[in-house]
């Protein structure tokens, strides 16, 4: 879920910029420091948008810069347990599909895509069913639910988000449309 948050953090201003510590400078330094970083409390900082307050600077021993605490607004992405998210398949491997959901990828394990057996087509970069002729490949849009979340603040690329598409209303967008049409046709014939 995307959120706008009011945050506080400390930023180091290098000596060459100390003559003119402006909100624009602090914003740029905060962007360099925080954007793309994962945090258990706020999620992933997508963008630092506005600096509201810059505190008094503090000097630390054996450090050349001056440290300022700043209060600022940021756009964050914080995936929530059980949240339904739309995303795009960015990679398919033999054990599932990685789905881009905002600034992070989640794993849609092969066991969480369908009750049917799905074979991995390495050449076509897809997981395909022989029973229904359905396939899931790179570039496909999917609706999933977040079922596991493990955030690694030190190494955000090691964070893990588990997804499922095995519930009603979830799956590849084309499959959802087919399912709605089948339900509608069944209802009309009754």
C-alpha positions in Angstrom: 0.0 0.0 0.0 1.3 3.4 -0.9 1.3 6.0 1.9 2.3 9.5 2.4 4.2 9.7 5.7 5.8 12.5 7.8 9.2 11.2 8.8 12.3 12.3 10.7 15.9 11.3 9.9 19.4 12.7 10.3 21.4 13.7 7.2 25.1 14.5 6.9 25.9 17.7 5.1 29.4 17.6 3.6 31.7 20.5 4.4 31.5 22.0 0.8 27.8 22.6 1.3 27.8 24.1 4.8 27.6 27.7 3.6 24.1 27.2 2.3 22.1 24.5 4.0 18.7 24.8 2.2 15.6 22.6 2.2 16.5 21.7 -1.4 20.0 20.5 -0.4 18.6 18.5 2.5 15.9 17.0 0.3 18.5 15.8 -2.2 20.7 14.3 0.5 17.7 12.6 2.0 16.7 11.2 -1.4 20.2 9.8 -1.9 20.2 8.3 1.6 16.6 6.9 1.8 15.0 6.2 -1.6 14.9 2.5 -2.3 15.7 1.6 1.3 13.4 -0.8 3.1 12.3 -0.3 6.7 10.1 -2.6 8.8 8.1 0.3 10.1 7.5 2.4 7.0 8.2 -0.1 4.1 10.1 1.1 1.1 10.8 4.9 0.7 9.8 5.6 -2.9 10.3 9.3 -2.9 11.2 12.2 -0.5 8.8 14.9 -1.5 9.2 17.9 0.8 11.4 19.0 3.7 9.5 20.8 6.4 12.0 21.5 9.2 15.8 21.3 9.5 17.1 21.2 13.1 20.3 22.6 14.5 23.4 21.0 13.1 25.6 18.8 15.2 29.3 18.0 14.8 30.6 14.5 15.6 34.2 13.8 16.5 36.4 12.7 13.6 33.6 13.3 11.0 34.0 16.1 8.4 30.3 16.9 7.9 27.6 18.4 10.0 24.5 16.4 11.0 21.0 17.8 10.8 17.8 16.2 11.9 15.1 16.9 9.3 11.4 16.5 9.2 10.0 15.6 5.8 7.2 14.0 3.8 7.9 10.9 1.8 5.9 8.5 -0.4 6.3 5.0 0.9 5.2 1.5 -0.2 4.4 -0.8 2.7 3.1 -4.1 1.6 0.5 -5.3 4.2 -0.4 -8.9 5.1 -3.5 -10.1 3.3 -3.5 -7.0 1.0 -4.7 -7.7 -2.5 -2.3 -6.2 -5.1 -2.1 -6.0 -8.8 1.2 -6.4 -10.5 3.1 -7.6 -13.5 5.1 -10.8 -13.9 8.7 -9.7 -14.3 10.4 -13.2 -14.3 9.3 -16.8 -14.5 11.4 -19.6 -13.1 10.7 -23.3 -12.5 9.4 -22.8 -9.0 7.1 -19.8 -9.7 6.8 -16.2 -11.0 8.2 -13.0 -9.6 5.6 -10.3 -9.6 6.4 -6.6 -9.5 4.2 -4.9 -6.9 5.2 -1.3 -6.6 8.9 -0.9 -6.0 9.4 -4.5 -4.8 8.9 -8.0 -6.3 6.9 -10.8 -4.6 7.1 -14.5 -5.3 4.1 -16.3 -6.6 5.1 -19.9 -5.9 4.0 -22.4 -8.5 1.9 -24.1 -5.8 0.0 -20.8 -5.2 -0.9 -20.1 -8.9 -3.4 -22.9 -9.6 -4.7 -26.3 -8.5 -3.6 -27.6 -11.9 -0.1 -28.9 -12.6 1.9 -26.2 -14.2 5.0 -27.1 -16.3 7.9 -24.7 -16.7 8.5 -23.6 -20.3 12.1 -22.2 -20.1 12.2 -21.1 -23.7 8.9 -19.3 -23.6 9.5 -18.1 -20.0 6.0 -19.3 -18.9 4.3 -21.7 -16.5 1.6 -23.6 -18.5 -1.2 -26.1 -17.8 -2.0 -28.9 -20.1 -5.5 -29.3 -18.7 -6.9 -25.8 -19.3 -4.2 -24.4 -21.7 -3.7 -21.5 -19.4 -0.2 -20.0 -19.2 1.4 -17.4 -17.0 4.4 -15.5 -18.5 6.5 -12.4 -18.3 4.5 -9.3 -18.8 1.2 -10.8 -17.7 -0.9 -8.7 -15.3 -2.0 -10.6 -12.1 -4.1 -10.0 -9.0 -2.6 -11.6 -5.9 -2.8 -11.5 -2.1 0.2 -11.0 0.1 0.5 -14.0 2.4 4.1 -13.7 3.8 6.4 -10.8 4.4 10.0 -10.7 5.7 11.7 -7.4 5.4 15.5 -7.2 5.5 16.4 -3.6 6.3 20.2 -4.2 5.9 19.9 -5.7 2.5 16.5 -4.8 0.9 17.1 -7.0 -2.1 16.9 -10.0 0.4 13.4 -9.0 1.6 10.8 -11.6 0.7 7.2 -11.2 0.0 5.1 -14.3 -0.7 1.9 -14.1 -2.8 -1.0 -16.3 -3.6 -3.5 -16.4 -6.5 -5.5 -19.4 -5.5 -8.5 -17.6 -4.0 -11.6 -16.5 -5.8 -11.0 -13.2 -7.6 -7.3 -13.7 -7.8 -5.1 -14.7 -10.7 -4.0 -13.6 -14.2 -6.3 -10.8 -15.3 -7.3 -12.7 -18.5 -8.3 -15.7 -16.4 -10.4 -13.6 -14.2 -12.3 -12.2 -17.2 -12.8 -15.8 -18.5 -14.1 -17.0 -15.1 -16.5 -14.1 -14.9 -17.8 -14.9 -18.4 -18.3 -18.6 -17.5 -20.1 -17.7 -14.3 -22.3 -15.3 -16.2 -23.1 -17.9 -18.9 -23.9 -20.5 -16.3 -26.2 -18.1 -14.5 -28.1 -17.2 -17.7 -28.6 -20.9 -18.7 -30.2 -21.8 -15.3 
